[in-house]
Amino acid sequence: MEIRDYLKQSSLYNVLAEESLFSERARTRIIKISNTIIICIFFILIVLFFIESSAKFKDYQNMAAFLVPRMVGLLFVSSGCWIFSKLMGFYLSSKYYFERVAKNNYSKDEVYTFSAGRILYAGRKTDILHGFLNSEIGRLVFLRLGVSERDVSDFYDSEPVIKEEVMPKTEGDMMKIEDLVSYLYSAKPNFVKFLNERGISDKELSGAVDWVIYEIESREYLSEWWRPEFLSRIKGIADDWSFGKTFLLDKYSRNLMKDFEVISESFVISNRDTEISQIENALSKTVGSNAMLVGEPGQEKIQVIWSMCRNIKKGNIAAALSNKKPILLSVSSIASVCKDKDTFEDQIQRIFYEVIKAGNIILVIDNITQLLKLAESLGSDFTNIMDPFFASSVIQVVALANTADFHQFIESNKSLINRFETVFVRPLSDDEVARIISGSALLSERQYEIFYTYQAIQELADSAGYYFPDGVSSDKAESLLNEIAPWAKRQNIFLIDKDAVLKFIEQKTNIPTSRIVSATEKDKLLNLEKVLGQRVIGQDDAILSISNALRRARSGVRNPNKPIGSFLFFGPTGVGKTETAKALAEVFFGGEKDMMRLDMSEYQTDDAMEKLIGSFASGKPGIFSDMLREKQYGVVLLDEFEKTNKEVLNLFLQILDEGFFSDMMGQKVNARNIIFIATSNAGAEKIFEMVKEGKNPKDFQEDLISEIVSKGLFKPELINRFDGTIIFKPLNKEDLAKVGKLMLQKLSKRLIEKGITLNITDELINFVVVNGTNDAFGARPMNRFIQDTIEGKIATAMISGELNTGNNIDPIIENNNFSIKVG
Amino acid sequence: MNELKVTIFKRKSNWYNGCMRYLSVLLGYLKWHYGKALFTTFALWRNFSVFVFNFFSIKSLASNFFTPWKRLAETYPKGIHLQEDLEIFLVNTMMRFVGMVLRTIMLAIGLFCYFIFLLSMPFFLIVWLLLPPFILLLIVFGLILIFSNSIWK
């Protein structure tokens, strides 16, 4: 079916046609112009009347007499236009707003939504893509995606027009704007290319569309301030002159049905159907109809109750809850009044009697653990006193509890827990968090006069989980949003995009977000072999494996719940394992100083865990947890990993899997911006043997690992958690010569700074290799040897005055002895 | 020759169609203005009257007219203590009296505003009914003023 015919199927067609004659853009323009004219004329008229009445300006009075009636005429005409445009706006919006846009209550036989209809109508003569690019919603969507209007209009011009486009089929009954956009994404390769060039994925596109629709709907909704739900929010001036019937309850509580989150449904997004239906089931029981809502500290639990309130308001709820009003009992205000056992028991029982008497109340206790603790501190047996209430059929209670408190205090209290049905609040995904904070972002935009792109909101939601592992992610994202707005204001940033968010996070956490996740990472990953190869000699296979594993781990979507990378290095001493770790620190984090080192052989004893993550009993902080708190990013080198005890190995099992661990105080420590490198000498002899036989490490890797596992050094599941197990082979003579050359070059570089040149001859390199290396320690003693022999000789010569700035050093090797000749 | 005729006809009919479309929207508007919108104004007026009623807490003031000011009443001690009982009775009566006086003032203000609001309804109704001809009048009269020389002399 062609678009033209498709459009005519709906009763909305006439509205669309009418709207196209008096478009919103034209109306707002008329209103703006009239406003300006009216204000200007007002001032001009004052001046003119002044001229007419004053004798001073006799010469100008004729002109004034000529101008005044014309000005008044202009005033009349523009007022007329102003009123007309306003009324026309009311008329048109009355046709689609009340029934359709804001509440999304479309009748079943409708073919398309109004917003989708607008796009189709705009593209009636051309095609859907042009309609979308040309529409108001399309414009807003691209603004939210951070694409400039110029780019969009260039793209609009470059796209050929399709004369007769056939209407795509929809999945549901009704064509929604989401359907149109996903059709565009699947059917228009140029459109996809246009988005991809700007780094926009289909998920971001549809997210931005949802947000824009939500923004329009809530703006329309809030603009109708005369609605009864808004008017009823204004409190009567004499309401508290005389208390009503639930006088005691009112003192300690508030009616959740009157909260803004319940009244203005358009500003709250939630996805809590499972939890609500569980609560419904619990409260629908005939006896003991109570629910215990358990979740992380923060607003999530009350948000579930708000969603339930909205369902009650709409009448979309189980019969046992219909027409009930949830009242939130504040335990803190009870605690502030009740100072002794008698008052407490008296007050709490009277509150419950009042609830029963009122008959239409669902009592929500905001923190049941606090109430239990209060009762305990006053010496009252709360559970027993209240049990008849909780067991009765005449009262419905929803108790809120924090997860930790629940496990610690309530789970063991069997007589209490039996009266309640436990409902756990599911943690939200990053996308859901993004949806929730996108609503708050609109408020923040209005308050601070800034503009968020959709990618910024998504990044805020992701970062909340990624950089701050503790707490509820929607709360954290919300507080990040509250902080970023004033920060941006101070920095003179008005457009908050993804980069601005990362910059903000970087300043807040000292984690170099840009260095970890920015586009430059791509280059780093692509050239990893090259960069590492310059520093690490003779381990081409190992370097290739590391690079591949890192690319594998970092390709596509970053898994936010794991460290950046983790490797287990096997190999004898002095073959470049530590050097590789240092090189990785430099590549990814910008310097060797970002490498943290733990010698795991120090953590063999039973108190190893205490040393690493702190002790609750002594209150001592842990070395490892402190290390990661101070620096949340970098390379952590775990030397001689196999020597630590089982408990510590289990700790790392969790860290490699989840990217965080809890210290002894129960606080989470973030390890998600870390590259872990564990080294081990296990199997070094076997590696020696095999390499001597001329075998490639790749070929005996499996044998080696199964041997290590069979020895019980590592559990197979731990080895599997690492992104890569890398075998470093012993260095041969040529490799050692290269290492020797590299080290001598380092020395020469230092000498050049002093104006002294060292000639590095093959003879010298050979001398260093022969004397500075051995089979057991590889190239490790070489550095020491160079220091002792060569640097020592040179230093002596410098002190004695034999060697001065501008001199050359020629090494002389005789009978395996080193001496220098100054030239 | 024929082609030219067709184009002229087309142009004419386009122009004619355009005019008719605008006219039909305007007619639709008038139908709304004197139909559905009129009822909406009634609904709005009801919303506001409820709001004014609640804002001055008229219902709560009337139903608690005789209760003591902010419930500041003292309870009588057990047993009979003539002088104490009398004192408490006096204090409580005072509080009730204070409450009554303040409520009377508040009620008077509230009811006054409420009636003003009720009376304003017919006025707004008239304004609403006269709005379309008023707009026409504004524009026509404005244009006359702009283009004539003699009217103000």
Interface residues (C-beta under 8 A of the other chain):
Chain A: A17 E18 L21 F22 A65 V68 P69 R70 V72 G73 L74 L75 F76 V77 S79 G80 C81 I83 F84 L87 M88 F90 Y91 S94 W226 R227 P228 L231 S232 I234 G236 I237 A238 D239 D240 W241 S242 F243 G244 F247
Chain B: R21 Y22 V25 G28 Y29 W32 H33 K36 A37 T40 L44 N47 F48 V50 F51 N54 F55 F56 S57 S60 L61 N64 T67 W69 K70 R71 G99 L102 R103 M106 L131 F134 I135 L136 L138 I139 F141 G142 L143 I144 L145 I146 F147 S148 I151 W152 K153
